[in-house]
């Protein structure tokens, strides 16, 4: 009976003391900074979500040609609503370290990022295949 009591005390001690060293590494300044960054990102995304409409129109038109100018505004309306909702969510829940550890909930984190053209890797892939086929 004593051995079971001792074993249960020992297991509970290790189970309860294991998280303590992990929480000691967190510095309050870093946590507050990440919370403030998440709040700022949320407010910025809420107020700049309307920029998604011309952004998606431009990007889709650039990538798909004339058809993109029909599809782009539809994508823009969807992305405007999505970025706005994500911005409100990040601003309201800025103290919650989710997803990840105060990571952005949307990619790119801000509407003014992600305007660069997509990289065309199809040419380099075909060149590698040609090199692999040569004797």
C-alpha positions, 0 to 999 in steps of 0.5 A, a space after each residue: 500500500 505504501 509503495 502505491 501511495 509513494 508511486 502515485 505521489 512521485 508520478 503526480 509530482 513529476 506531472 505537475 512540475 514538468 510545465 514549470 520550466 517551460 513557462 519560466 522561459 517566457 518573458 512578459 515583454 515579448 508576450 506583450 509585444 506579440 499581443 500588440 502586434 496581433 492587435 495592430 495587425 487585426 485593426 489594420 486588416 479590418 480597416 484595409 480589407 477593402 483594398 482586397 477588391 482592386 488587389 484581387 482584380 489586378 492579380 487575377 487579371 494579370 495571371 489569367 488574362 481577360 477572364 481574370 477581370 471578370 473573376 477578379 472582382 468576385 474573388 475581391 469581394 470574398 477576400 474583402 469579407 475574409 480579411 475583414 473577419 480575420 482582422 476583427 477576430 485578431 483584434 478581439 482575441 489578441 491576448 490568445 496565442 492562437 494560431 501558433 504563437 501569435 502568428 498571423 491567421 491569413 497569408 499574407 499578413 497585410 493587404 499591401 503584401 503579396 503583389 509580386 508576380 508568381 514565379 514561373 518554375 515550369 521552364 526550369 523544371 522542363 530544363 531539368 528533365 531535358 538534362 536528365 534525359 541527355 546521355 
